[in-house]
Amino acid sequence: ELMLDKPQIFGNNMRLTSNIYASKFLQATYYGLANYQKINSIPQNSPQYYEFQSFSIGLNAILRFPVFISSNKNQLDALAILNLDYETPWDNGNERLIAQEKPLGFNGGRAFMIGSGIIWEARNSEFAPTKGSYLETSLEIGNNLWGSSFNALIFTHDMRHYLTFRLLKDITLANRVFLKHTSGETPYWKLAYAGDEQTLRGYPARRFMDDNSIIFNNELRTWLFNFSSIDTKLGGTIFMDIGRTFSNGTSLDSITNDLKFTYGLGATCSVFTPDFIIRTDIGFSEEDTGVYITIGYMF
């Protein structure tokens, strides 16, 4: 993967974030669409039942246009979005679940999405926020008219809030609400999901997949040790993730039913600059335990 994040592109206040990638997964996971039954074990005669191999390639780009900047430097941006990706499973025998269900996209295809949205940036830091709020809303559409294999619509809404208080040390309470809705001919890799280091930590990747998802992430973060002579800090987090996926047509009063809960703790390390953070999380769910080592906070 190659990524470019360029503020003030073309000599003005626009910002371009783009990446191009290619991947070949030998053990991607697929647990079925709308599969909400608890998974206790893997079929003994099919150890790779929930796994599959896939190849994908893609290009994503977001161009941000400043619309409004307040006196305290909070900023509203408009977005122009371009997403082009291709994915196809390969060499998967009939003993695997994905080969049995053959979800939309099983035979490969292009998802060519164009869209727009807004970002409201009111945090005191993009990478290590301790106060303020952030909101991002976007709508993307794929259509055969501009070369997409699928006529699909994807809506996402990401809202975050940060509050710091003092209890022996400064502790930051970070909260996030994430919503995703899909409709039309949405391939399996574009569907809403829950389960991985970005949604429900402790469930396997894409454990739940459906038309929609609603995710609540909550963290308490603090720095425990500061080694100023080498510009290094060590800290910790505790967290709880709540969420679920559900099908289109689900009544509003039942959306909060059957919520999935995960919890855990993590360690953080800031090296050389406060913006560079290495994070390790351990998440627990009723089905599994997940260990994640990533760069940066989850949100």
N, C-alpha and C positions, 0 to 999 in steps of 0.2 A: 504494500500500500504506500502511495505517495500522497502527501497532504500539503496544501498551501493555504495559509491563513494570512491574508494581505490587507491590513488596514490602509486607508487612504490610497486605494488603487486609482489609477488614472489621474493622480494628483489632486483628488478631492476627498471628501469625507466618506465616500462609499467604502465598504469592506467586503472582500471576496473570500469565502471559505469554500475550498474545493478539495476533492480527493479522487484518486483513481486507484482501483484495486483489482487484483485477481486472486482467487483462492481455490484450493482443492482440499476438501474435507474428507477424511477417511472414516471419521466417526461422528458425523453430525447426528443429532437426535430428532426423532419424530415420534410423538406419543399419540397421534391421532387428532382429528378435529373434534372439538367439544367432548373430549374424553375426561370426565370428571370423577370417574371411579378411582379409588385409592389403589395405587400400584404397590403391591407387596413384594413381588418377585418377577423375574424374567422367565419366560417359558424355558424349561430345561433343554428341550430339543432345538431351541433357537436362541443362542446366546446373543445374537446381534438383532434380535427382534425389533428393538426400538432405535436401532442405528441405521444410517445409510451413508452412502458416499455421494458427493456432489461436487460440481464445478461451477464457479460463478465469476463474473467479471462485471465491472460497473464504473460509472462516473457520476459523481454527485457534486452539485455546485449551488451555493446560496449567495446572492448578492444583496447586501443590506444598504438601504438608502435612509439616511437620517431625515426624519420628518419634523421632530420637535426636540429641543434640548432645553431643560429647565435651568433656572439660576443655580441650583445645586448639582448640576451636571447629570441629572437623570435624563434618559434618552428614549425616545420612541423611534423605532426603525420600521420601514416597510421592507418586505422581502420579495425577491424574485427567485423561484426555485426550479432547478432542473435536475431530475434523477433519471438515469438510464442504467438499467442493470439486466443481466441475462443470467439465468441459473438453470441447471439441469442435473437431476440425479443420474448416476451412471453405474452400471455393473452391480445392480442390486437384485438379488435373487428373490423368489416368491416367498421365502420364509420371513422376509422383513415386512413390517407393518406398512411402510409407505408403499411398497409394491402391491400389497393387497388392497389398500384403500385408493391408491392412485388419485391423490388430490389434484385440483387444478394447478397446472404447472409441472406435473410429474413428467411430462414429455418435453419439458424445456419451454422457453419462451422469453420474450423481451418485455420488461415493464418500463415503459417510457412515460415518465410522469412530469408534468409541468404544473406549477402552482404559485401561490402567493401567500403572504401572511404578515404578521406583525411581531415585533419583539419590544417589550418594555423593560429596560435595564435600569434598576434602581438599587443595585448592590454596591457595597463599598469595595468589593473585589470580585473579579470574574472567576478567579481560580480558587481563592480561599476566603469566601465571604463570611462575615461575622454579623452583619446586620443588613437590613434592606429587603427588597423583593425583586422577583424576576418573573416575567410572563412571556410565553411564546405560543402563538396560535398559527396554524397553517392549514391550507387546503390544497391537495394535489389531485390532479385528474390525469388518467391515462386513456388514450383513445386510439383506435385503429387509424384515424385520419393522419396522425403524426408518427405512425410506425410502431405503436405499441401492440403487442399480441393480445392485450387484455384491456377491456373497457372497464376501468375501475375508478373509484373515488376513495381518497384517504383523508381523514380529518384528524389532527392531533392538537392537544392543548396541554401545555406544561406550565404549572404555576408553582413558585417556590417562595419561601419566606424564612428569614434568619433573624434570630434574637439572641443577644449575649447577656448573661448575668454573672454575678460574682458569687462563688461558693468555694472558698479557699483559693481557687483558681478561676480564671475566666472560662465559662462553659457556654458553648454556642448550641442553641436548640435550632435545628434545621428541619424544615418540613417541605414536603413536595406532594403535589397532586398531579397525576398524569392520566390523561384520557386519550383513547384512540378509537376511531370508528372507521370501518371499511364497508364498502358496498359495491355491488356490481361483480364483475369477473375479477376477483382478487386472487392472485396466485398464492400458494401456501406461504412463501417466504415474505410476503407483504402483509399477511394477516396480523391482527392484534394478538399479543401473546403475553404470558406471565411466567416467569421463571428464568433467572440468570442474575448476573452481577448488577444489572441495571433495573430490575423489576422486583422479583421476590427472591432474595438471597436465601439459599437453602433448598430450593427446588431446582431440578435439572433444567438445562437450557430449553426454552420453549415447551415447558411441561404442559401448559394449557394454551390452546390456540382456538380462536373463534373470531367472529366479526368485530367484537368490541372488547376493550379492556378498560379497567379502572384500577389505578394503583395509588396507594398512600405510602410514602416513605418518611420515616421519622428517625432522626439521629440526635444524639448528644455527643458533642466533640470538644476536646480540650487538648492543650499542649501540656505535657507533664515535665519535660526536661528541656532546657535551652542551653546549648553549647555555643555561645556567641563567638568564641575564638575560631570556630570552624564553620560558622553559619549553618548550624544543624539543630533541628528541634525534633523531639520524639513525643508522640502523643497517642491518644486512644479514642475510640468511639464505642458506643453501644447503640443498637438500633432495633427497630421493629418495622417490618414491612407488611402491609395488608393489601389485598386486592383479589381480583378475579377476572375472568373473561366470560363473555356471554354472547348469545346469538342475536341478530337483528330480530325485532319483534318481541323481545322480552319486555314485560311490563315494568314501568318505572318503580313501582312499589316493591318489586322483587329483586331489583338489581343488587341490593345490599345483602341478599340471602347467599348462603354458601361462600362467604368470604374465606380466603386462605390467609393464614398468619405465619410469618416467619420472624425469627429474632436472632440476635447474635452480637458479636463484638469484633472490634478490629484494632489494628495498630497502624499508626501513620508516622511518616518520617519526611521532614522537609529538609532538603539539601541545597546549599549554595544560594538559594533564593526562596522567599516564602511562596512563590507561585509553583514551584516544582515539588510535588507531593507524591510519595510512594505509599500505597495503601494496601493493606492485607485485611480481608474480612473473612470471618467464619460464620456462616449462616446455618440455622437449624430449621427444618420443617418436619411435618409428620411422616414424610417419605424418605428424606435424604438429608445429608449434610454437605454443604458446599464450601470450598476454600477458594478465595479469589485474590489474586495479586494483580493490581492495576496501577495506572498512573492517574493521579488526581482524585478528588472526591467524586462520589457517585453523582452528586448534584450540588 
